[in-house]
Amino acid sequence: MITLTANCVRHSGQEDHQTEVLRQELIDGYGLLPQQILREAIADYHAKIKSQEKEQSQKETAESEVVVSRGCFHKWKHPQQRAKKL
């Protein structure tokens, strides 16, 4: 597995070994070709990143809507309250 930290990429020897074991199991046990494994892994990873970006975007949109609605809520006054001031 690759760990991304700031601008540094670290590989763990143990993780590399585990990846190789899993890759070999996919080849021997399921008849997959290395290219198939890589293609599907890249597609899955891409889908995961896009899904996380979408979730983050939705979260940021929801948070900004709350801020806007709170701002409008404080400025908005009921028509009867406005009439009292007049």
Biopython code that builds the backbone (N, CA, C, O; Angstrom):
import numpy as np
from Bio.PDB.StructureBuilder import StructureBuilder

atoms = [
    (1, "MET", "N", (0.839, -1.176, 0.000)),
    (1, "MET", "CA", (0.000, 0.000, 0.000)),
    (1, "MET", "C", (0.885, 1.241, 0.000)),
    (1, "MET", "O", (1.976, 1.233, 0.570)),
    (2, "ILE", "N", (0.414, 2.298, -0.637)),
    (2, "ILE", "CA", (1.149, 3.560, -0.691)),
    (2, "ILE", "C", (0.510, 4.514, 0.307)),
    (2, "ILE", "O", (-0.710, 4.679, 0.339)),
    (3, "THR", "N", (1.344, 5.132, 1.110)),
    (3, "THR", "CA", (0.852, 6.117, 2.059)),
    (3, "THR", "C", (1.311, 7.487, 1.602)),
    (3, "THR", "O", (2.505, 7.730, 1.430)),
    (4, "LEU", "N", (0.345, 8.385, 1.405)),
    (4, "LEU", "CA", (0.671, 9.748, 0.992)),
    (4, "LEU", "C", (0.661, 10.652, 2.211)),
    (4, "LEU", "O", (-0.339, 10.735, 2.925)),
    (5, "THR", "N", (1.766, 11.324, 2.443)),
    (5, "THR", "CA", (1.836, 12.293, 3.530)),
    (5, "THR", "C", (2.528, 13.524, 2.989)),
    (5, "THR", "O", (3.683, 13.464, 2.566)),
    (6, "ALA", "N", (1.811, 14.656, 3.004)),
    (6, "ALA", "CA", (2.323, 15.918, 2.459)),
    (6, "ALA", "C", (2.857, 15.645, 1.058)),
    (6, "ALA", "O", (2.104, 15.252, 0.166)),
    (7, "ASN", "N", (4.166, 15.855, 0.866)),
    (7, "ASN", "CA", (4.760, 15.629, -0.450)),
    (7, "ASN", "C", (5.608, 14.370, -0.477)),
    (7, "ASN", "O", (6.473, 14.216, -1.338)),
    (8, "CYS", "N", (5.360, 13.471, 0.468)),
    (8, "CYS", "CA", (6.191, 12.282, 0.613)),
    (8, "CYS", "C", (5.366, 11.030, 0.348)),
    (8, "CYS", "O", (4.239, 10.914, 0.829)),
    (9, "VAL", "N", (5.917, 10.101, -0.409)),
    (9, "VAL", "CA", (5.266, 8.824, -0.660)),
    (9, "VAL", "C", (6.139, 7.746, -0.024)),
    (9, "VAL", "O", (7.334, 7.643, -0.305)),
    (10, "ARG", "N", (5.506, 6.937, 0.849)),
    (10, "ARG", "CA", (6.258, 5.881, 1.521)),
    (10, "ARG", "C", (5.694, 4.523, 1.134)),
    (10, "ARG", "O", (4.479, 4.351, 1.037)),
    (11, "HIS", "N", (6.568, 3.579, 0.915)),
    (11, "HIS", "CA", (6.168, 2.205, 0.655)),
    (11, "HIS", "C", (6.633, 1.368, 1.826)),
    (11, "HIS", "O", (7.764, 1.513, 2.289)),
    (12, "SER", "N", (5.777, 0.504, 2.300)),
    (12, "SER", "CA", (6.143, -0.403, 3.370)),
    (12, "SER", "C", (6.493, -1.747, 2.753)),
    (12, "SER", "O", (5.749, -2.269, 1.922)),
    (13, "GLY", "N", (7.619, -2.301, 3.159)),
    (13, "GLY", "CA", (8.030, -3.605, 2.651)),
    (13, "GLY", "C", (6.993, -4.672, 2.942)),
    (13, "GLY", "O", (6.725, -5.531, 2.103)),
    (14, "GLN", "N", (6.406, -4.619, 4.136)),
    (14, "GLN", "CA", (5.377, -5.582, 4.518)),
    (14, "GLN", "C", (4.143, -5.410, 3.628)),
    (14, "GLN", "O", (3.540, -6.395, 3.202)),
    (15, "GLU", "N", (3.777, -4.178, 3.356)),
    (15, "GLU", "CA", (2.621, -3.917, 2.495)),
    (15, "GLU", "C", (2.902, -4.362, 1.065)),
    (15, "GLU", "O", (2.011, -4.876, 0.388)),
    (16, "ASP", "N", (4.136, -4.167, 0.600)),
    (16, "ASP", "CA", (4.507, -4.629, -0.738)),
    (16, "ASP", "C", (4.384, -6.146, -0.831)),
    (16, "ASP", "O", (3.903, -6.675, -1.833)),
    (17, "HIS", "N", (4.819, -6.841, 0.212)),
    (17, "HIS", "CA", (4.738, -8.302, 0.237)),
    (17, "HIS", "C", (3.274, -8.748, 0.227)),
    (17, "HIS", "O", (2.906, -9.670, -0.502)),
    (18, "GLN", "N", (2.442, -8.089, 1.039)),
    (18, "GLN", "CA", (1.025, -8.434, 1.098)),
    (18, "GLN", "C", (0.356, -8.197, -0.256)),
    (18, "GLN", "O", (-0.473, -8.995, -0.694)),
    (19, "THR", "N", (0.715, -7.110, -0.906)),
    (19, "THR", "CA", (0.161, -6.806, -2.228)),
    (19, "THR", "C", (0.553, -7.895, -3.219)),
    (19, "THR", "O", (-0.275, -8.332, -4.020)),
    (20, "GLU", "N", (1.787, -8.329, -3.172)),
    (20, "GLU", "CA", (2.250, -9.384, -4.078)),
    (20, "GLU", "C", (1.498, -10.689, -3.814)),
    (20, "GLU", "O", (1.127, -11.388, -4.757)),
    (21, "VAL", "N", (1.270, -11.024, -2.544)),
    (21, "VAL", "CA", (0.535, -12.243, -2.198)),
    (21, "VAL", "C", (-0.894, -12.165, -2.740)),
    (21, "VAL", "O", (-1.395, -13.127, -3.323)),
    (22, "LEU", "N", (-1.544, -11.020, -2.546)),
    (22, "LEU", "CA", (-2.908, -10.842, -3.038)),
    (22, "LEU", "C", (-2.960, -10.894, -4.565)),
    (22, "LEU", "O", (-3.863, -11.500, -5.142)),
    (23, "ARG", "N", (-1.992, -10.258, -5.206)),
    (23, "ARG", "CA", (-1.925, -10.270, -6.673)),
    (23, "ARG", "C", (-1.780, -11.701, -7.178)),
    (23, "ARG", "O", (-2.467, -12.106, -8.115)),
    (24, "GLN", "N", (-0.890, -12.460, -6.560)),
    (24, "GLN", "CA", (-0.661, -13.842, -6.991)),
    (24, "GLN", "C", (-1.901, -14.698, -6.766)),
    (24, "GLN", "O", (-2.201, -15.585, -7.565)),
    (25, "GLU", "N", (-2.622, -14.433, -5.675)),
    (25, "GLU", "CA", (-3.868, -15.161, -5.406)),
    (25, "GLU", "C", (-4.908, -14.867, -6.489)),
    (25, "GLU", "O", (-5.621, -15.770, -6.926)),
    (26, "LEU", "N", (-4.993, -13.619, -6.918)),
    (26, "LEU", "CA", (-5.924, -13.262, -7.980)),
    (26, "LEU", "C", (-5.558, -13.949, -9.296)),
    (26, "LEU", "O", (-6.435, -14.369, -10.051)),
    (27, "ILE", "N", (-4.271, -14.056, -9.559)),
    (27, "ILE", "CA", (-3.808, -14.701, -10.793)),
    (27, "ILE", "C", (-4.050, -16.206, -10.727)),
    (27, "ILE", "O", (-4.650, -16.783, -11.633)),
    (28, "ASP", "N", (-3.578, -16.842, -9.643)),
    (28, "ASP", "CA", (-3.678, -18.300, -9.524)),
    (28, "ASP", "C", (-5.105, -18.771, -9.231)),
    (28, "ASP", "O", (-5.575, -19.745, -9.819)),
    (29, "GLY", "N", (-5.776, -18.088, -8.338)),
    (29, "GLY", "CA", (-7.083, -18.550, -7.885)),
    (29, "GLY", "C", (-8.239, -18.142, -8.774)),
    (29, "GLY", "O", (-9.259, -18.829, -8.826)),
    (30, "TYR", "N", (-8.089, -17.039, -9.465)),
    (30, "TYR", "CA", (-9.205, -16.521, -10.252)),
    (30, "TYR", "C", (-8.890, -16.373, -11.737)),
    (30, "TYR", "O", (-9.748, -15.973, -12.524)),
    (31, "GLY", "N", (-7.674, -16.692, -12.107)),
    (31, "GLY", "CA", (-7.299, -16.665, -13.516)),
    (31, "GLY", "C", (-7.197, -15.272, -14.120)),
    (31, "GLY", "O", (-7.273, -15.114, -15.339)),
    (32, "LEU", "N", (-7.028, -14.276, -13.285)),
    (32, "LEU", "CA", (-6.905, -12.912, -13.804)),
    (32, "LEU", "C", (-5.501, -12.658, -14.324)),
    (32, "LEU", "O", (-4.527, -13.239, -13.844)),
    (33, "LEU", "N", (-5.416, -11.798, -15.294)),
    (33, "LEU", "CA", (-4.117, -11.383, -15.817)),
    (33, "LEU", "C", (-3.650, -10.146, -15.047)),
    (33, "LEU", "O", (-4.478, -9.364, -14.581)),
    (34, "PRO", "N", (-2.346, -9.962, -14.911)),
    (34, "PRO", "CA", (-1.844, -8.779, -14.192)),
    (34, "PRO", "C", (-2.411, -7.461, -14.739)),
    (34, "PRO", "O", (-2.685, -6.532, -13.979)),
    (35, "GLN", "N", (-2.583, -7.392, -16.069)),
    (35, "GLN", "CA", (-3.130, -6.175, -16.664)),
    (35, "GLN", "C", (-4.574, -5.946, -16.227)),
    (35, "GLN", "O", (-4.980, -4.807, -15.995)),
    (36, "GLN", "N", (-5.356, -7.032, -16.114)),
    (36, "GLN", "CA", (-6.745, -6.920, -15.658)),
    (36, "GLN", "C", (-6.792, -6.405, -14.217)),
    (36, "GLN", "O", (-7.591, -5.532, -13.877)),
    (37, "ILE", "N", (-5.926, -6.960, -13.393)),
    (37, "ILE", "CA", (-5.884, -6.552, -11.984)),
    (37, "ILE", "C", (-5.565, -5.071, -11.884)),
    (37, "ILE", "O", (-6.223, -4.333, -11.150)),
    (38, "LEU", "N", (-4.562, -4.644, -12.619)),
    (38, "LEU", "CA", (-4.151, -3.236, -12.585)),
    (38, "LEU", "C", (-5.255, -2.331, -13.114)),
    (38, "LEU", "O", (-5.560, -1.305, -12.506)),
    (39, "ARG", "N", (-5.860, -2.704, -14.250)),
    (39, "ARG", "CA", (-6.939, -1.898, -14.836)),
    (39, "ARG", "C", (-8.099, -1.725, -13.864)),
    (39, "ARG", "O", (-8.594, -0.616, -13.666)),
    (40, "GLU", "N", (-8.529, -2.837, -13.257)),
    (40, "GLU", "CA", (-9.661, -2.774, -12.336)),
    (40, "GLU", "C", (-9.303, -2.024, -11.063)),
    (40, "GLU", "O", (-10.130, -1.292, -10.521)),
    (41, "ALA", "N", (-8.080, -2.198, -10.584)),
    (41, "ALA", "CA", (-7.649, -1.473, -9.386)),
    (41, "ALA", "C", (-7.640, 0.032, -9.644)),
    (41, "ALA", "O", (-8.070, 0.814, -8.796)),
    (42, "ILE", "N", (-7.154, 0.431, -10.804)),
    (42, "ILE", "CA", (-7.129, 1.857, -11.157)),
    (42, "ILE", "C", (-8.557, 2.387, -11.290)),
    (42, "ILE", "O", (-8.859, 3.471, -10.791)),
    (43, "ALA", "N", (-9.427, 1.645, -11.949)),
    (43, "ALA", "CA", (-10.820, 2.074, -12.113)),
    (43, "ALA", "C", (-11.516, 2.186, -10.753)),
    (43, "ALA", "O", (-12.240, 3.150, -10.505)),
    (44, "ASP", "N", (-11.300, 1.214, -9.882)),
    (44, "ASP", "CA", (-11.905, 1.253, -8.544)),
    (44, "ASP", "C", (-11.377, 2.432, -7.738)),
    (44, "ASP", "O", (-12.142, 3.119, -7.062)),
    (45, "TYR", "N", (-10.082, 2.663, -7.809)),
    (45, "TYR", "CA", (-9.471, 3.768, -7.062)),
    (45, "TYR", "C", (-9.979, 5.110, -7.590)),
    (45, "TYR", "O", (-10.247, 6.027, -6.812)),
    (46, "HIS", "N", (-10.108, 5.221, -8.899)),
    (46, "HIS", "CA", (-10.622, 6.442, -9.514)),
    (46, "HIS", "C", (-12.059, 6.696, -9.057)),
    (46, "HIS", "O", (-12.407, 7.820, -8.695)),
    (47, "ALA", "N", (-12.888, 5.655, -9.073)),
    (47, "ALA", "CA", (-14.284, 5.783, -8.641)),
    (47, "ALA", "C", (-14.358, 6.185, -7.169)),
    (47, "ALA", "O", (-15.204, 6.993, -6.785)),
    (48, "LYS", "N", (-13.482, 5.627, -6.355)),
    (48, "LYS", "CA", (-13.457, 5.958, -4.924)),
    (48, "LYS", "C", (-13.109, 7.436, -4.725)),
    (48, "LYS", "O", (-13.748, 8.121, -3.927)),
    (49, "ILE", "N", (-12.119, 7.919, -5.434)),
    (49, "ILE", "CA", (-11.709, 9.324, -5.315)),
    (49, "ILE", "C", (-12.833, 10.240, -5.779)),
    (49, "ILE", "O", (-13.137, 11.228, -5.110)),
    (50, "LYS", "N", (-13.455, 9.928, -6.913)),
    (50, "LYS", "CA", (-14.550, 10.753, -7.427)),
    (50, "LYS", "C", (-15.719, 10.772, -6.441)),
    (50, "LYS", "O", (-16.344, 11.812, -6.233)),
    (51, "SER", "N", (-16.008, 9.631, -5.842)),
    (51, "SER", "CA", (-17.092, 9.541, -4.866)),
    (51, "SER", "C", (-16.786, 10.411, -3.641)),
    (51, "SER", "O", (-17.664, 11.108, -3.133)),
    (52, "GLN", "N", (-15.541, 10.364, -3.177)),
    (52, "GLN", "CA", (-15.138, 11.187, -2.032)),
    (52, "GLN", "C", (-15.216, 12.671, -2.378)),
    (52, "GLN", "O", (-15.644, 13.477, -1.553)),
    (53, "GLU", "N", (-14.807, 13.036, -3.591)),
    (53, "GLU", "CA", (-14.885, 14.431, -4.021)),
    (53, "GLU", "C", (-16.334, 14.892, -4.063)),
    (53, "GLU", "O", (-16.649, 16.009, -3.650)),
    (54, "LYS", "N", (-17.220, 14.027, -4.564)),
    (54, "LYS", "CA", (-18.640, 14.369, -4.653)),
    (54, "LYS", "C", (-19.223, 14.549, -3.253)),
    (54, "LYS", "O", (-19.959, 15.503, -3.002)),
    (55, "GLU", "N", (-18.892, 13.630, -2.341)),
    (55, "GLU", "CA", (-19.381, 13.729, -0.964)),
    (55, "GLU", "C", (-18.882, 15.013, -0.311)),
    (55, "GLU", "O", (-19.642, 15.702, 0.371)),
    (56, "GLN", "N", (-17.608, 15.335, -0.517)),
    (56, "GLN", "CA", (-17.026, 16.543, 0.064)),
    (56, "GLN", "C", (-17.705, 17.786, -0.504)),
    (56, "GLN", "O", (-17.997, 18.728, 0.233)),
    (57, "SER", "N", (-17.951, 17.789, -1.797)),
    (57, "SER", "CA", (-18.612, 18.911, -2.444)),
    (57, "SER", "C", (-20.028, 19.087, -1.901)),
    (57, "SER", "O", (-20.457, 20.208, -1.627)),
    (58, "GLN", "N", (-20.749, 17.980, -1.747)),
    (58, "GLN", "CA", (-22.105, 18.039, -1.211)),
    (58, "GLN", "C", (-22.086, 18.545, 0.228)),
    (58, "GLN", "O", (-22.956, 19.317, 0.631)),
    (59, "LYS", "N", (-21.095, 18.108, 0.997)),
    (59, "LYS", "CA", (-20.976, 18.544, 2.386)),
    (59, "LYS", "C", (-20.695, 20.043, 2.445)),
    (59, "LYS", "O", (-21.301, 20.762, 3.241)),
    (60, "GLU", "N", (-19.779, 20.512, 1.605)),
    (60, "GLU", "CA", (-19.456, 21.942, 1.579)),
    (60, "GLU", "C", (-20.656, 22.766, 1.125)),
    (60, "GLU", "O", (-20.900, 23.850, 1.656)),
    (61, "THR", "N", (-21.409, 22.256, 0.141)),
    (61, "THR", "CA", (-22.602, 22.952, -0.333)),
    (61, "THR", "C", (-23.635, 23.028, 0.784)),
    (61, "THR", "O", (-24.238, 24.078, 1.007)),
    (62, "ALA", "N", (-23.840, 21.921, 1.483)),
    (62, "ALA", "CA", (-24.811, 21.898, 2.579)),
    (62, "ALA", "C", (-24.397, 22.858, 3.684)),
    (62, "ALA", "O", (-25.238, 23.565, 4.240)),
    (63, "GLU", "N", (-23.105, 22.890, 4.008)),
    (63, "GLU", "CA", (-22.610, 23.796, 5.048)),
    (63, "GLU", "C", (-22.791, 25.246, 4.631)),
    (63, "GLU", "O", (-23.167, 26.077, 5.458)),
    (64, "SER", "N", (-22.530, 25.570, 3.365)),
    (64, "SER", "CA", (-22.673, 26.953, 2.924)),
    (64, "SER", "C", (-24.141, 27.349, 2.892)),
    (64, "SER", "O", (-24.469, 28.506, 3.156)),
    (65, "GLU", "N", (-25.041, 26.405, 2.572)),
    (65, "GLU", "CA", (-26.471, 26.705, 2.587)),
    (65, "GLU", "C", (-26.941, 26.998, 4.001)),
    (65, "GLU", "O", (-27.787, 27.868, 4.207)),
    (66, "VAL", "N", (-26.399, 26.280, 4.976)),
    (66, "VAL", "CA", (-26.763, 26.527, 6.369)),
    (66, "VAL", "C", (-26.309, 27.915, 6.783)),
    (66, "VAL", "O", (-27.058, 28.643, 7.434)),
    (67, "VAL", "N", (-25.102, 28.287, 6.417)),
    (67, "VAL", "CA", (-24.587, 29.613, 6.754)),
    (67, "VAL", "C", (-25.448, 30.690, 6.109)),
    (67, "VAL", "O", (-25.818, 31.665, 6.763)),
    (68, "VAL", "N", (-25.769, 30.521, 4.831)),
    (68, "VAL", "CA", (-26.593, 31.500, 4.129)),
    (68, "VAL", "C", (-27.971, 31.559, 4.757)),
    (68, "VAL", "O", (-28.491, 32.648, 5.000)),
    (69, "SER", "N", (-28.576, 30.403, 5.026)),
    (69, "SER", "CA", (-29.922, 30.411, 5.588)),
    (69, "SER", "C", (-29.913, 31.010, 6.989)),
    (69, "SER", "O", (-30.873, 31.677, 7.375)),
    (70, "ARG", "N", (-28.866, 30.789, 7.746)),
    (70, "ARG", "CA", (-28.780, 31.408, 9.069)),
    (70, "ARG", "C", (-28.674, 32.917, 8.934)),
    (70, "ARG", "O", (-29.306, 33.662, 9.683)),
    (71, "GLY", "N", (-27.863, 33.369, 7.964)),
    (71, "GLY", "CA", (-27.722, 34.800, 7.741)),
    (71, "GLY", "C", (-29.041, 35.422, 7.333)),
    (71, "GLY", "O", (-29.392, 36.496, 7.823)),
    (72, "CYS", "N", (-29.772, 34.782, 6.456)),
    (72, "CYS", "CA", (-31.070, 35.292, 6.019)),
    (72, "CYS", "C", (-32.071, 35.236, 7.160)),
    (72, "CYS", "O", (-32.898, 36.136, 7.308)),
    (73, "PHE", "N", (-32.002, 34.202, 7.952)),
    (73, "PHE", "CA", (-32.942, 34.049, 9.048)),
    (73, "PHE", "C", (-32.818, 35.209, 10.031)),
    (73, "PHE", "O", (-33.821, 35.743, 10.504)),
    (74, "HIS", "N", (-31.586, 35.590, 10.331)),
    (74, "HIS", "CA", (-31.381, 36.683, 11.287)),
    (74, "HIS", "C", (-31.821, 38.029, 10.719)),
    (74, "HIS", "O", (-32.283, 38.890, 11.468)),
    (75, "LYS", "N", (-31.689, 38.217, 9.445)),
    (75, "LYS", "CA", (-32.063, 39.495, 8.839)),
    (75, "LYS", "C", (-33.561, 39.575, 8.573)),
    (75, "LYS", "O", (-34.135, 40.664, 8.572)),
    (76, "TRP", "N", (-34.192, 38.436, 8.349)),
    (76, "TRP", "CA", (-35.610, 38.426, 8.018)),
    (76, "TRP", "C", (-36.431, 38.646, 9.269)),
    (76, "TRP", "O", (-36.146, 38.054, 10.310)),
    (77, "LYS", "N", (-37.425, 39.472, 9.185)),
    (77, "LYS", "CA", (-38.324, 39.706, 10.310)),
    (77, "LYS", "C", (-39.745, 39.473, 9.858)),
    (77, "LYS", "O", (-40.111, 39.750, 8.716)),
    (78, "HIS", "N", (-40.520, 38.970, 10.758)),
    (78, "HIS", "CA", (-41.926, 38.711, 10.489)),
    (78, "HIS", "C", (-42.617, 40.028, 10.160)),
    (78, "HIS", "O", (-42.290, 41.049, 10.765)),
    (79, "PRO", "N", (-43.562, 40.041, 9.219)),
    (79, "PRO", "CA", (-44.238, 41.288, 8.842)),
    (79, "PRO", "C", (-44.857, 42.021, 10.031)),
    (79, "PRO", "O", (-44.874, 43.252, 10.035)),
    (80, "GLN", "N", (-45.360, 41.318, 11.027)),
    (80, "GLN", "CA", (-45.942, 41.983, 12.203)),
    (80, "GLN", "C", (-44.867, 42.726, 12.996)),
    (80, "GLN", "O", (-45.136, 43.792, 13.550)),
    (81, "GLN", "N", (-43.661, 42.178, 13.056)),
    (81, "GLN", "CA", (-42.581, 42.847, 13.778)),
    (81, "GLN", "C", (-42.175, 44.120, 13.048)),
    (81, "GLN", "O", (-41.854, 45.121, 13.687)),
    (82, "ARG", "N", (-42.186, 44.095, 11.727)),
    (82, "ARG", "CA", (-41.860, 45.290, 10.953)),
    (82, "ARG", "C", (-42.945, 46.342, 11.152)),
    (82, "ARG", "O", (-42.632, 47.529, 11.238)),
    (83, "ALA", "N", (-44.196, 45.944, 11.226)),
    (83, "ALA", "CA", (-45.304, 46.879, 11.409)),
    (83, "ALA", "C", (-45.226, 47.555, 12.767)),
    (83, "ALA", "O", (-45.584, 48.726, 12.884)),
    (84, "LYS", "N", (-44.767, 46.852, 13.800)),
    (84, "LYS", "CA", (-44.649, 47.425, 15.136)),
    (84, "LYS", "C", (-43.674, 48.599, 15.149)),
    (84, "LYS", "O", (-43.890, 49.590, 15.847)),
    (85, "LYS", "N", (-42.602, 48.476, 14.372)),
    (85, "LYS", "CA", (-41.593, 49.549, 14.332)),
    (85, "LYS", "C", (-42.138, 50.790, 13.647)),
    (85, "LYS", "O", (-41.696, 51.897, 13.952)),
    (86, "LEU", "N", (-43.080, 50.640, 12.735)),
    (86, "LEU", "CA", (-43.625, 51.781, 11.992)),
    (86, "LEU", "C", (-44.575, 52.504, 12.833)),
    (86, "LEU", "O", (-45.151, 53.501, 12.398)),
]
sb = StructureBuilder()
sb.init_structure("model")
sb.init_model(0)
sb.init_chain("A")
sb.init_seg("    ")
for serial, (resi, resn, name, xyz) in enumerate(atoms, 1):
    if name == "N":
        sb.init_residue(resn, " ", resi, " ")
    sb.init_atom(name, np.array(xyz, "f"), 0.0, 1.0, " ", f" {name:<3s}", serial, name[0])
structure = sb.get_structure()
